[in-house]
Amino acid sequence: MYVPTFGDVVAARDFISKHLAKTPLVHLASISDTLGCEYYAKLENLQPVGAFKVRGGVNLVGTSEPAELKKGLVTASTGNHGQSIAFAGRIFNTRVVIYAPAENVNPLKLKAMRNLGAEVRLHGRDFDEARLETERAAQAEGFRYVHSANEPKLISGVGSIGLEIFEDLSDVDVIIAPAGGGSCAAGICLVAKELNPQVQVIAVQSEAAPAMWHAWSNRSLEAFPTMYTRHEGLATRVPFELTNNILWKLLDDFVLVNDDEIDHAIGLLATGAKQVSEGAGAASLAAALKIKSTLGGKKVVGIVSGGNIPATTFASIVSDYQSREGALN
């Protein structure tokens, strides 16, 4: 499998900049005080589909051969990856079919994928069961199968986040990225280790769905037997070959946080930064809070990878956060 390079990320940035605006990198003063470092948030929740993955979707679909696009595209997703392919399919006039799990699915993301013109089919208990059905459908119906992580152009596209970070904060010390399938962390690694090998890149995942962490820690691609996280953007049971090949070589550290810590970070981003973040998007801040003793005095960037969270869920999490903080004060 072809492993993308820094040059591929630069080429992807040049292409997708015609279709997507640069996202802000903002300094969060109150959160910096809490952490004892200079903390910045890369606001990928402000992308047109509310998540970073649209970078990869636009790069992959927009640079594919016409013969491939004519077949139509099929992929599996819990929501954000599917939105990215659907968004790109609309731009480049390509049919898109998305398989999503029938259980524990984010209705906001389902609606968004359909609104972008994709045909959404529900199958299985979780992402990995939906993925297996996607692979069967690709063979049976002749689609071009788009894997959610084992696609060099997806990783190159999302790696453009790293280029933008270095443009705005050339002396960054630490970058923290969420890991579901690992494309964000892998893309960041390709850039950081080319531009400044001293920059520490850290991935973070829910301890209730630690497949990628387990793979990185054990240099293994074995499926992890359990996955209970309520944050679907981090919910995978099977680690992926391409992203892990990059992370094994380039990633500096991998942190696990629990779902309650992620909820706390959602609340803190809402009150301390006025940002709406889904669980995966808040995971970087949750990790920073967990390892803050190692971050003192450093310039740290956390990727707010997405903000696609149902309003009722967001309101409940923020309300609980405010109640806890009020009780402490």
FENTA-V288858 format. One record per residue. SS is DSSP state (alpha for helix, beta for strand, coil for the rest). PSI is psi in whole degrees, 0 to 359 (* if undefined). Layout:
# FENTA-V288858
SS;PSI  SS;PSI
This chain:
# FENTA-V288858
coil;131  coil;128  coil;121  coil;158  coil;173  alpha;320  alpha;324  alpha;323  alpha;318  alpha;316  alpha;320  alpha;317  alpha;317  alpha;321  alpha;311  alpha;341  coil;343  coil;343  coil;339  coil;136  coil;155  coil;139  coil;154  coil;149  beta;114  beta;140  beta;130  coil;101  alpha;312  alpha;323  alpha;325  alpha;318  alpha;319  alpha;321  alpha;340  coil;26  coil;179  beta;104  beta;130  beta;147  beta;129  beta;111  beta;74  alpha;348  alpha;350  alpha;6  coil;159  coil;336  coil;7  coil;17  beta;156  coil;333  coil;343  alpha;332  alpha;314  alpha;321  alpha;314  alpha;318  alpha;315  alpha;308  alpha;317  alpha;339  coil;10  coil;157  coil;143  alpha;325  alpha;325  alpha;317  alpha;329  alpha;332  alpha;335  coil;156  beta;140  beta;140  beta;168  beta;143  coil;148  coil;355  coil;302  alpha;318  alpha;316  alpha;318  alpha;322  alpha;318  alpha;321  alpha;317  alpha;313  alpha;323  alpha;323  alpha;318  alpha;317  coil;17  coil;55  coil;138  coil;137  beta;128  beta;131  beta;129  beta;127  beta;152  coil;147  coil;348  coil;151  coil;45  coil;145  coil;111  alpha;330  alpha;317  alpha;323  alpha;312  alpha;319  alpha;318  alpha;317  alpha;321  alpha;334  coil;359  coil;4  coil;150  beta;120  beta;126  beta;130  beta;132  coil;133  coil;175  coil;332  coil;182  alpha;316  alpha;326  alpha;323  alpha;321  alpha;317  alpha;321  alpha;327  alpha;316  alpha;322  alpha;316  alpha;324  alpha;317  alpha;315  alpha;325  alpha;0  coil;21  coil;162  beta;114  beta;128  beta;107  coil;148  coil;348  coil;323  coil;53  coil;110  alpha;323  alpha;332  alpha;313  alpha;318  alpha;318  alpha;311  alpha;339  alpha;341  alpha;340  alpha;315  alpha;319  alpha;318  alpha;322  alpha;313  alpha;330  alpha;322  alpha;335  coil;77  coil;336  coil;29  coil;143  coil;323  beta;136  beta;128  beta;127  beta;140  beta;155  coil;113  coil;288  coil;341  coil;4  alpha;323  alpha;309  alpha;320  alpha;315  alpha;319  alpha;318  alpha;317  alpha;323  alpha;310  alpha;316  alpha;345  alpha;316  alpha;326  coil;96  coil;345  coil;345  coil;131  beta;125  beta;126  beta;132  beta;156  beta;142  beta;158  beta;135  coil;347  coil;355  coil;70  coil;30  alpha;314  alpha;319  alpha;316  alpha;318  alpha;317  alpha;319  alpha;327  alpha;3  coil;52  coil;149  coil;21  coil;142  coil;146  coil;137  coil;337  coil;155  coil;106  coil;1  coil;144  coil;358  coil;97  alpha;336  alpha;346  alpha;8  coil;89  coil;148  coil;337  coil;119  coil;156  coil;144  alpha;310  alpha;312  alpha;321  alpha;325  alpha;324  alpha;314  alpha;321  alpha;324  alpha;324  alpha;338  coil;137  coil;322  beta;162  beta;123  beta;140  beta;138  beta;154  coil;167  alpha;328  alpha;323  alpha;324  alpha;317  alpha;318  alpha;318  alpha;325  alpha;315  alpha;320  alpha;319  alpha;324  alpha;317  alpha;326  alpha;344  coil;356  coil;40  coil;138  coil;123  coil;139  coil;178  alpha;313  alpha;324  alpha;331  alpha;353  alpha;325  alpha;317  alpha;321  alpha;319  alpha;318  alpha;319  alpha;324  alpha;325  coil;25  alpha;337  alpha;340  alpha;355  coil;358  coil;125  coil;359  coil;162  beta;115  beta;134  beta;127  beta;132  beta;114  beta;89  coil;337  beta;160  coil;25  coil;82  coil;135  coil;142  alpha;321  alpha;321  alpha;315  alpha;314  alpha;319  alpha;316  alpha;315  alpha;321  alpha;315  alpha;319  alpha;313  alpha;325  alpha;315  alpha;315  alpha;323  alpha;322  alpha;324  alpha;329  coil;*
